[in-house]
Amino acid sequence: MVQQSVWVTDTDYRKILVRAVKELNLESCVEIHESLRLFPK
C-alpha cells in the first residue's frame, strides 16, 4: 500500500512534518510524497 492517508492543504507544512517525523524517529516507516494539481478548478 502506498497511501493510508492524504492531506490536502493550501498551507506549506513540509518543515513541520519533517521535523515531527524525525523527532518521533519514524523515518524508517514514513514516506512523504508531494504532488501538484495539474488541472485546478
Phi and psi restraints in degrees (range 20) as a CNS / XPLOR table:
assign (resid 1 and name C) (resid 2 and name N)
       (resid 2 and name CA) (resid 2 and name C) 1.0 -89.7 20.0 2
assign (resid 2 and name N) (resid 2 and name CA)
       (resid 2 and name C) (resid 3 and name N) 1.0 -32.6 20.0 2
assign (resid 2 and name C) (resid 3 and name N)
       (resid 3 and name CA) (resid 3 and name C) 1.0 -132.5 20.0 2
assign (resid 3 and name N) (resid 3 and name CA)
       (resid 3 and name C) (resid 4 and name N) 1.0 131.9 20.0 2
assign (resid 3 and name C) (resid 4 and name N)
       (resid 4 and name CA) (resid 4 and name C) 1.0 -118.4 20.0 2
assign (resid 4 and name N) (resid 4 and name CA)
       (resid 4 and name C) (resid 5 and name N) 1.0 -25.6 20.0 2
assign (resid 4 and name C) (resid 5 and name N)
       (resid 5 and name CA) (resid 5 and name C) 1.0 -147.2 20.0 2
assign (resid 5 and name N) (resid 5 and name CA)
       (resid 5 and name C) (resid 6 and name N) 1.0 150.4 20.0 2
assign (resid 5 and name C) (resid 6 and name N)
       (resid 6 and name CA) (resid 6 and name C) 1.0 -130.4 20.0 2
assign (resid 6 and name N) (resid 6 and name CA)
       (resid 6 and name C) (resid 7 and name N) 1.0 133.0 20.0 2
assign (resid 6 and name C) (resid 7 and name N)
       (resid 7 and name CA) (resid 7 and name C) 1.0 -110.0 20.0 2
assign (resid 7 and name N) (resid 7 and name CA)
       (resid 7 and name C) (resid 8 and name N) 1.0 133.9 20.0 2
assign (resid 7 and name C) (resid 8 and name N)
       (resid 8 and name CA) (resid 8 and name C) 1.0 -124.8 20.0 2
assign (resid 8 and name N) (resid 8 and name CA)
       (resid 8 and name C) (resid 9 and name N) 1.0 123.2 20.0 2
assign (resid 8 and name C) (resid 9 and name N)
       (resid 9 and name CA) (resid 9 and name C) 1.0 -154.9 20.0 2
assign (resid 9 and name N) (resid 9 and name CA)
       (resid 9 and name C) (resid 10 and name N) 1.0 154.0 20.0 2
assign (resid 9 and name C) (resid 10 and name N)
       (resid 10 and name CA) (resid 10 and name C) 1.0 -87.0 20.0 2
assign (resid 10 and name N) (resid 10 and name CA)
       (resid 10 and name C) (resid 11 and name N) 1.0 -10.1 20.0 2
assign (resid 10 and name C) (resid 11 and name N)
       (resid 11 and name CA) (resid 11 and name C) 1.0 -93.1 20.0 2
assign (resid 11 and name N) (resid 11 and name CA)
       (resid 11 and name C) (resid 12 and name N) 1.0 141.2 20.0 2
assign (resid 11 and name C) (resid 12 and name N)
       (resid 12 and name CA) (resid 12 and name C) 1.0 -87.4 20.0 2
assign (resid 12 and name N) (resid 12 and name CA)
       (resid 12 and name C) (resid 13 and name N) 1.0 104.1 20.0 2
assign (resid 12 and name C) (resid 13 and name N)
       (resid 13 and name CA) (resid 13 and name C) 1.0 -104.0 20.0 2
assign (resid 13 and name N) (resid 13 and name CA)
       (resid 13 and name C) (resid 14 and name N) 1.0 12.3 20.0 2
assign (resid 13 and name C) (resid 14 and name N)
       (resid 14 and name CA) (resid 14 and name C) 1.0 -56.3 20.0 2
assign (resid 14 and name N) (resid 14 and name CA)
       (resid 14 and name C) (resid 15 and name N) 1.0 -49.3 20.0 2
assign (resid 14 and name C) (resid 15 and name N)
       (resid 15 and name CA) (resid 15 and name C) 1.0 -63.5 20.0 2
assign (resid 15 and name N) (resid 15 and name CA)
       (resid 15 and name C) (resid 16 and name N) 1.0 -42.3 20.0 2
assign (resid 15 and name C) (resid 16 and name N)
       (resid 16 and name CA) (resid 16 and name C) 1.0 -64.2 20.0 2
assign (resid 16 and name N) (resid 16 and name CA)
       (resid 16 and name C) (resid 17 and name N) 1.0 -43.4 20.0 2
assign (resid 16 and name C) (resid 17 and name N)
       (resid 17 and name CA) (resid 17 and name C) 1.0 -65.4 20.0 2
assign (resid 17 and name N) (resid 17 and name CA)
       (resid 17 and name C) (resid 18 and name N) 1.0 -45.7 20.0 2
assign (resid 17 and name C) (resid 18 and name N)
       (resid 18 and name CA) (resid 18 and name C) 1.0 -62.6 20.0 2
assign (resid 18 and name N) (resid 18 and name CA)
       (resid 18 and name C) (resid 19 and name N) 1.0 -42.4 20.0 2
assign (resid 18 and name C) (resid 19 and name N)
       (resid 19 and name CA) (resid 19 and name C) 1.0 -61.9 20.0 2
assign (resid 19 and name N) (resid 19 and name CA)
       (resid 19 and name C) (resid 20 and name N) 1.0 -43.7 20.0 2
assign (resid 19 and name C) (resid 20 and name N)
       (resid 20 and name CA) (resid 20 and name C) 1.0 -63.8 20.0 2
assign (resid 20 and name N) (resid 20 and name CA)
       (resid 20 and name C) (resid 21 and name N) 1.0 -42.0 20.0 2
assign (resid 20 and name C) (resid 21 and name N)
       (resid 21 and name CA) (resid 21 and name C) 1.0 -61.2 20.0 2
assign (resid 21 and name N) (resid 21 and name CA)
       (resid 21 and name C) (resid 22 and name N) 1.0 -43.3 20.0 2
assign (resid 21 and name C) (resid 22 and name N)
       (resid 22 and name CA) (resid 22 and name C) 1.0 -66.8 20.0 2
assign (resid 22 and name N) (resid 22 and name CA)
       (resid 22 and name C) (resid 23 and name N) 1.0 -45.4 20.0 2
assign (resid 22 and name C) (resid 23 and name N)
       (resid 23 and name CA) (resid 23 and name C) 1.0 -62.3 20.0 2
assign (resid 23 and name N) (resid 23 and name CA)
       (resid 23 and name C) (resid 24 and name N) 1.0 -32.3 20.0 2
assign (resid 23 and name C) (resid 24 and name N)
       (resid 24 and name CA) (resid 24 and name C) 1.0 -92.2 20.0 2
assign (resid 24 and name N) (resid 24 and name CA)
       (resid 24 and name C) (resid 25 and name N) 1.0 5.7 20.0 2
assign (resid 24 and name C) (resid 25 and name N)
       (resid 25 and name CA) (resid 25 and name C) 1.0 53.5 20.0 2
assign (resid 25 and name N) (resid 25 and name CA)
       (resid 25 and name C) (resid 26 and name N) 1.0 47.7 20.0 2
assign (resid 25 and name C) (resid 26 and name N)
       (resid 26 and name CA) (resid 26 and name C) 1.0 -106.9 20.0 2
assign (resid 26 and name N) (resid 26 and name CA)
       (resid 26 and name C) (resid 27 and name N) 1.0 10.7 20.0 2
assign (resid 26 and name C) (resid 27 and name N)
       (resid 27 and name CA) (resid 27 and name C) 1.0 -55.5 20.0 2
assign (resid 27 and name N) (resid 27 and name CA)
       (resid 27 and name C) (resid 28 and name N) 1.0 -33.3 20.0 2
assign (resid 27 and name C) (resid 28 and name N)
       (resid 28 and name CA) (resid 28 and name C) 1.0 -79.1 20.0 2
assign (resid 28 and name N) (resid 28 and name CA)
       (resid 28 and name C) (resid 29 and name N) 1.0 -11.6 20.0 2
assign (resid 28 and name C) (resid 29 and name N)
       (resid 29 and name CA) (resid 29 and name C) 1.0 -127.7 20.0 2
assign (resid 29 and name N) (resid 29 and name CA)
       (resid 29 and name C) (resid 30 and name N) 1.0 9.3 20.0 2
assign (resid 29 and name C) (resid 30 and name N)
       (resid 30 and name CA) (resid 30 and name C) 1.0 -123.7 20.0 2
assign (resid 30 and name N) (resid 30 and name CA)
       (resid 30 and name C) (resid 31 and name N) 1.0 133.0 20.0 2
assign (resid 30 and name C) (resid 31 and name N)
       (resid 31 and name CA) (resid 31 and name C) 1.0 -118.5 20.0 2
assign (resid 31 and name N) (resid 31 and name CA)
       (resid 31 and name C) (resid 32 and name N) 1.0 136.4 20.0 2
assign (resid 31 and name C) (resid 32 and name N)
       (resid 32 and name CA) (resid 32 and name C) 1.0 -115.2 20.0 2
assign (resid 32 and name N) (resid 32 and name CA)
       (resid 32 and name C) (resid 33 and name N) 1.0 121.9 20.0 2
assign (resid 32 and name C) (resid 33 and name N)
       (resid 33 and name CA) (resid 33 and name C) 1.0 -114.4 20.0 2
assign (resid 33 and name N) (resid 33 and name CA)
       (resid 33 and name C) (resid 34 and name N) 1.0 136.9 20.0 2
assign (resid 33 and name C) (resid 34 and name N)
       (resid 34 and name CA) (resid 34 and name C) 1.0 -113.0 20.0 2
assign (resid 34 and name N) (resid 34 and name CA)
       (resid 34 and name C) (resid 35 and name N) 1.0 139.6 20.0 2
assign (resid 34 and name C) (resid 35 and name N)
       (resid 35 and name CA) (resid 35 and name C) 1.0 -132.6 20.0 2
assign (resid 35 and name N) (resid 35 and name CA)
       (resid 35 and name C) (resid 36 and name N) 1.0 174.7 20.0 2
assign (resid 35 and name C) (resid 36 and name N)
       (resid 36 and name CA) (resid 36 and name C) 1.0 -135.1 20.0 2
assign (resid 36 and name N) (resid 36 and name CA)
       (resid 36 and name C) (resid 37 and name N) 1.0 132.3 20.0 2
assign (resid 36 and name C) (resid 37 and name N)
       (resid 37 and name CA) (resid 37 and name C) 1.0 -75.4 20.0 2
assign (resid 37 and name N) (resid 37 and name CA)
       (resid 37 and name C) (resid 38 and name N) 1.0 119.9 20.0 2
assign (resid 37 and name C) (resid 38 and name N)
       (resid 38 and name CA) (resid 38 and name C) 1.0 -86.5 20.0 2
assign (resid 38 and name N) (resid 38 and name CA)
       (resid 38 and name C) (resid 39 and name N) 1.0 -29.3 20.0 2
assign (resid 38 and name C) (resid 39 and name N)
       (resid 39 and name CA) (resid 39 and name C) 1.0 -126.6 20.0 2
assign (resid 39 and name N) (resid 39 and name CA)
       (resid 39 and name C) (resid 40 and name N) 1.0 81.7 20.0 2
assign (resid 39 and name C) (resid 40 and name N)
       (resid 40 and name CA) (resid 40 and name C) 1.0 -62.9 20.0 2
assign (resid 40 and name N) (resid 40 and name CA)
       (resid 40 and name C) (resid 41 and name N) 1.0 156.9 20.0 2
